[in-house]
Amino acid sequence: MKNLFYSFLLFLILGQVCLFADSPCKDLSKDKCEANSDCTWVSGYKRKDGTTVDPYCRAKPGKGNNTEDKETKKEKKKKEKDLDTEDKETKKEKKKKEKDLDTEDKETKKEKKKKEKDLDKKDKETKKEKKKKEQ
């Protein structure tokens, strides 16, 4: 269980690092950006709040570093889900085995008690018979 926790924690940390990875189009000049089929050039513009945005190069939708990461994340999530399922099944099996052992122990205890009672009865009967013989 601890290993699963630590691997999940590691996945979270590495996942955050991947999210902030640099785009392949970051800091490219206009000529280089237009030459790269995965990038597009965004002309400078002015926002409604008056802030001027300088022109820049950005990745086209689905072409950034995160596309490979998304597939990898899906695979990792599926693997983690499979591991969780296996863990749950293993726990269920262990509980069932423990329950079976407890049931066997209870039955064994009952049998022992019954045998002891039977022996006690035989002892009492034997004692009664001895007393009768003595009288």
C-alpha positions as CSV (number, residue, x, y, z in Angstrom):
1,M,0.0,0.0,0.0
2,K,2.9,2.3,0.8
3,N,4.5,1.6,-2.6
4,L,1.2,2.5,-4.3
5,F,1.1,5.8,-2.3
6,Y,4.7,6.7,-3.2
7,S,4.3,5.9,-6.8
8,F,1.1,8.0,-6.9
9,L,3.0,10.9,-5.2
10,L,5.8,10.6,-7.7
11,F,3.3,10.5,-10.6
12,L,1.8,13.8,-9.3
13,I,5.1,15.5,-9.0
14,L,6.3,14.4,-12.4
15,G,2.9,15.2,-13.9
16,Q,3.3,18.8,-12.7
17,V,6.7,19.0,-14.3
18,C,5.4,17.8,-17.6
19,L,2.6,20.3,-17.6
20,F,5.0,23.2,-17.4
21,A,7.4,21.9,-20.1
22,D,8.4,24.4,-22.7
23,S,6.6,24.5,-26.0
24,P,8.6,23.6,-29.0
25,C,7.5,26.9,-30.5
26,K,8.5,29.1,-27.6
27,D,10.9,32.0,-28.4
28,L,11.0,31.3,-32.2
29,S,11.4,34.1,-34.6
30,K,8.6,34.8,-37.1
31,D,10.5,33.1,-39.9
32,K,11.3,30.0,-37.9
33,C,7.8,29.8,-36.5
34,E,6.2,29.9,-40.0
35,A,8.6,27.3,-41.2
36,N,7.6,24.9,-38.4
37,S,4.4,23.0,-39.3
38,D,3.5,22.5,-35.6
39,C,3.7,26.3,-34.8
40,T,1.7,29.3,-35.7
41,W,2.5,33.0,-35.5
42,V,0.2,35.2,-33.5
43,S,0.3,38.9,-34.4
44,G,0.5,41.5,-31.6
45,Y,-2.8,42.9,-30.4
46,K,-4.3,45.1,-27.7
47,R,-6.6,43.6,-25.1
48,K,-9.8,45.2,-23.9
49,D,-8.1,46.3,-20.7
50,G,-5.6,48.3,-22.7
51,T,-2.6,45.9,-22.4
52,T,-0.6,45.5,-25.5
53,V,0.4,41.9,-26.3
54,D,3.6,41.5,-28.4
55,P,3.5,39.0,-31.3
56,Y,4.7,35.5,-30.5
57,C,4.9,32.0,-31.8
58,R,2.8,29.2,-30.3
59,A,2.0,25.6,-30.8
60,K,-1.0,24.7,-33.0
61,P,-3.8,23.0,-31.1
62,G,-2.8,19.4,-30.4
63,K,0.8,20.0,-31.5
64,G,2.4,21.1,-28.3
65,N,4.5,18.9,-25.9
66,N,1.4,17.9,-24.0
67,T,-0.1,15.7,-26.7
68,E,2.4,12.9,-26.0
69,D,2.0,13.6,-22.3
70,K,-1.8,13.2,-22.5
71,E,-1.4,9.8,-24.0
72,T,1.2,8.8,-21.5
73,K,-1.0,10.1,-18.6
74,K,-4.0,8.1,-19.9
75,E,-1.8,5.0,-20.0
76,K,-0.5,5.6,-16.5
77,K,-4.0,6.2,-15.2
78,K,-5.1,3.0,-16.7
79,K,-2.1,1.1,-15.2
80,E,-2.8,2.7,-11.8
81,K,-6.5,1.7,-12.1
82,D,-5.4,-1.9,-12.9
83,L,-3.1,-1.9,-9.9
84,D,-5.9,-0.7,-7.7
85,T,-8.2,-3.4,-9.0
86,E,-5.5,-6.0,-8.4
87,D,-4.9,-4.6,-4.9
88,K,-8.6,-4.7,-4.1
89,E,-8.9,-8.3,-5.4
90,T,-5.9,-9.4,-3.4
91,K,-7.4,-7.8,-0.2
92,K,-10.7,-9.5,-0.9
93,E,-8.9,-12.9,-1.3
94,K,-6.9,-12.3,2.0
95,K,-10.1,-11.4,3.9
96,K,-11.8,-14.5,2.5
97,K,-8.9,-16.7,3.5
98,E,-8.8,-15.1,7.0
99,K,-12.6,-15.6,7.3
100,D,-12.2,-19.2,6.2
101,L,-9.5,-19.7,8.8
102,D,-11.6,-18.1,11.5
103,T,-14.5,-20.4,10.6
104,E,-12.3,-23.4,10.7
105,D,-10.9,-22.3,14.1
106,K,-14.4,-21.8,15.4
107,E,-15.4,-25.2,14.2
108,T,-12.3,-26.8,15.7
109,K,-13.0,-25.1,19.0
110,K,-16.6,-26.3,19.0
111,E,-15.4,-29.8,18.2
112,K,-12.9,-29.7,21.1
113,K,-15.6,-28.4,23.5
114,K,-17.9,-31.2,22.4
115,K,-15.2,-33.8,22.9
116,E,-14.4,-32.4,26.3
117,K,-18.1,-32.5,27.3
118,D,-18.3,-36.1,26.1
119,L,-15.2,-37.0,28.1
120,D,-16.7,-35.2,31.1
121,K,-19.9,-37.1,30.7
122,K,-18.0,-40.4,30.4
123,D,-16.0,-39.6,33.5
124,K,-19.1,-38.8,35.5
125,E,-20.8,-42.0,34.2
126,T,-17.7,-44.0,35.1
127,K,-17.7,-42.4,38.6
128,K,-21.4,-43.2,39.1
129,E,-20.8,-46.8,38.0
130,K,-18.0,-47.1,40.5
131,K,-20.1,-45.7,43.3
132,K,-22.9,-48.1,42.4
133,K,-20.5,-51.1,42.4
134,E,-19.1,-50.0,45.7
135,Q,-22.6,-49.9,47.2
